Amino acid sequence: MMLVFFLGMGGSAMLTALAETPLQIGIGFS
């Protein structure tokens, strides 16, 4: 139940972080 709550509340934030991290790494190396 706690996992479902976590995914519901932080799902979008987690997806945003996962989407931004490769971009930040790419910018850092470039």
QUIPELIN-V453995 format. One record per pair of residues at least 4 apart in sequence whose C-alpha atoms are under 7 Angstrom apart, sorted by the first residue. I is the first residue (numbers start at 1). J is the second residue. D is the distance in Angstrom with one decimal. If there is no record, write none. Layout:
i: {I I}
j: {J J}
d: {D D}
This chain:
i: {1 2 3 4 5 6 7 10 11 12 13 14 15 16 17 20 21 22 23 24 25 26}
j: {5 6 7 8 9 10 11 14 15 16 17 18 19 20 21 24 25 26 27 28 29 30}
d: {6.4 6.1 6.1 6.0 6.1 5.7 4.7 5.9 6.2 6.1 6.2 6.2 6.1 6.1 5.9 6.1 6.1 6.0 6.1 6.0 6.2 6.0}
